[in-house]
């Protein structure tokens, strides 16, 4: 994992537009989106538009299926995140993790969780999330994709 690459703030449906990044010597496998090389995605699952729709602790360390209002994404939990099975349907969560591109068009996008935070007690964050994604796109991603640098 190359932690010098930013975790892109995205709606889960935007992950479908990513492509495999060209490989170079010494680089880790990565994806490209908006002309930006990335390995990690930052997704928030707001309670009014989407939720944790299913929690399955019977497989490995645990899997969550979340819907951010744009599409369903599968999350692979770490043992410390699955301990005590704290994640339940209906929660508002922030997820940062390694994006794993689907193997087929029928497969769900998948994120191997590095960080997951329950934001259910802070509903004001939900309203800000949509603006944060739009701002990141307009200020960073759109500018980089056009080849012009980001605005001052």
PLY file of the C-alpha trace (Angstrom):
ply
format ascii 1.0
element vertex 152
property float x
property float y
property float z
element edge 151
property int vertex1
property int vertex2
end_header
0.00 0.00 0.00
1.38 3.36 -1.02
0.23 5.82 1.65
1.58 8.76 -0.34
-1.47 8.36 -2.58
-4.52 10.20 -1.27
-7.73 8.42 -0.33
-10.26 9.88 -2.76
-13.52 11.20 -1.25
-16.18 9.55 -3.36
-19.70 8.32 -3.71
-19.48 4.54 -4.07
-20.97 4.63 -7.59
-17.99 6.68 -8.79
-15.71 3.69 -8.17
-17.20 2.01 -11.25
-15.50 4.67 -13.40
-12.01 3.74 -12.22
-9.53 1.89 -14.39
-6.36 0.00 -13.66
-3.44 2.42 -13.41
-0.41 1.82 -15.60
2.23 0.00 -13.59
5.72 1.31 -13.12
8.77 -0.21 -11.50
8.50 -0.26 -7.73
4.90 0.93 -7.62
2.02 -0.88 -5.96
-1.04 -1.81 -8.02
-3.43 1.13 -8.19
-6.52 2.47 -9.90
-7.06 5.69 -11.87
-10.05 7.99 -11.52
-10.35 11.59 -12.76
-6.73 11.21 -13.92
-5.59 10.56 -10.34
-3.76 7.42 -9.24
-5.31 5.97 -6.06
-5.50 2.84 -3.97
-7.84 3.92 -1.17
-11.36 5.29 -1.21
-13.08 7.41 1.46
-16.81 6.73 1.55
-19.44 7.81 4.05
-22.74 6.05 4.34
-25.29 8.66 5.45
-28.38 7.44 7.24
-30.96 9.32 5.16
-29.59 8.30 1.76
-28.01 4.96 2.61
-27.13 2.66 5.44
-25.30 -0.43 6.54
-27.72 -2.86 4.89
-26.23 -6.14 6.07
-23.62 -7.31 8.55
-22.23 -10.83 8.11
-19.80 -12.00 10.76
-19.91 -15.66 9.66
-17.33 -15.16 6.90
-13.70 -14.57 7.88
-13.35 -11.42 9.95
-16.69 -10.07 8.85
-18.34 -8.37 5.92
-20.60 -5.37 5.78
-22.74 -4.37 2.86
-23.35 -0.65 2.73
-25.45 1.55 0.50
-24.46 5.22 0.31
-27.47 6.08 -1.83
-25.53 5.61 -5.06
-24.75 1.87 -4.95
-24.07 -1.05 -2.62
-20.45 -1.73 -1.65
-19.02 -4.74 0.16
-16.62 -4.03 3.04
-14.04 -6.51 4.31
-13.44 -5.85 8.00
-10.21 -6.30 9.97
-10.39 -8.57 13.06
-10.21 -5.57 15.42
-13.11 -3.89 13.59
-15.26 -7.03 13.70
-14.58 -7.81 17.37
-17.84 -7.69 19.31
-19.76 -7.31 16.03
-20.44 -3.59 16.65
-21.65 -2.69 13.15
-25.39 -2.97 12.61
-27.83 -2.19 9.83
-29.00 1.43 9.91
-25.73 2.97 11.14
-24.07 6.04 9.57
-20.40 5.15 9.06
-17.23 6.62 7.58
-15.04 4.11 5.72
-11.51 4.50 4.42
-9.87 1.50 2.83
-8.21 -0.16 -0.11
-10.44 -0.31 -3.16
-10.58 -3.74 -4.78
-11.91 -3.54 -8.32
-14.72 -6.00 -9.12
-13.74 -9.07 -11.12
-16.91 -8.84 -13.22
-19.74 -6.44 -13.93
-22.02 -8.53 -11.67
-19.69 -8.12 -8.68
-20.07 -5.36 -6.12
-17.29 -2.85 -5.56
-15.26 -3.95 -2.53
-13.25 -2.00 0.04
-10.81 -3.61 2.48
-11.41 -1.45 5.54
-8.46 0.39 7.10
-10.63 2.71 9.18
-14.30 2.62 10.07
-15.98 5.13 12.37
-19.55 5.27 13.66
-20.90 8.76 12.91
-24.49 7.96 13.93
-24.30 10.29 16.95
-23.14 13.17 14.72
-25.91 13.61 12.13
-24.62 17.08 11.15
-21.71 15.37 9.37
-24.14 13.84 6.93
-25.13 17.19 5.40
-21.49 18.18 5.04
-20.49 14.94 3.28
-22.27 15.81 0.03
-20.58 19.19 -0.05
-17.17 17.64 0.75
-17.42 15.21 -2.18
-18.57 17.98 -4.55
-15.82 20.30 -3.33
-13.13 17.63 -3.70
-14.32 16.92 -7.24
-14.47 20.57 -8.29
-11.33 21.71 -6.52
-9.00 18.72 -7.02
-10.25 15.93 -9.26
-11.86 17.95 -12.05
-8.83 20.22 -12.25
-6.42 17.27 -12.39
-8.51 15.45 -15.01
-8.45 18.51 -17.27
-4.69 18.74 -17.01
-4.84 22.26 -15.62
-3.70 22.21 -11.93
-5.98 22.88 -9.04
-7.27 26.42 -8.54
-5.35 28.74 -6.20
0 1
1 2
2 3
3 4
4 5
5 6
6 7
7 8
8 9
9 10
10 11
11 12
12 13
13 14
14 15
15 16
16 17
17 18
18 19
19 20
20 21
21 22
22 23
23 24
24 25
25 26
26 27
27 28
28 29
29 30
30 31
31 32
32 33
33 34
34 35
35 36
36 37
37 38
38 39
39 40
40 41
41 42
42 43
43 44
44 45
45 46
46 47
47 48
48 49
49 50
50 51
51 52
52 53
53 54
54 55
55 56
56 57
57 58
58 59
59 60
60 61
61 62
62 63
63 64
64 65
65 66
66 67
67 68
68 69
69 70
70 71
71 72
72 73
73 74
74 75
75 76
76 77
77 78
78 79
79 80
80 81
81 82
82 83
83 84
84 85
85 86
86 87
87 88
88 89
89 90
90 91
91 92
92 93
93 94
94 95
95 96
96 97
97 98
98 99
99 100
100 101
101 102
102 103
103 104
104 105
105 106
106 107
107 108
108 109
109 110
110 111
111 112
112 113
113 114
114 115
115 116
116 117
117 118
118 119
119 120
120 121
121 122
122 123
123 124
124 125
125 126
126 127
127 128
128 129
129 130
130 131
131 132
132 133
133 134
134 135
135 136
136 137
137 138
138 139
139 140
140 141
141 142
142 143
143 144
144 145
145 146
146 147
147 148
148 149
149 150
150 151
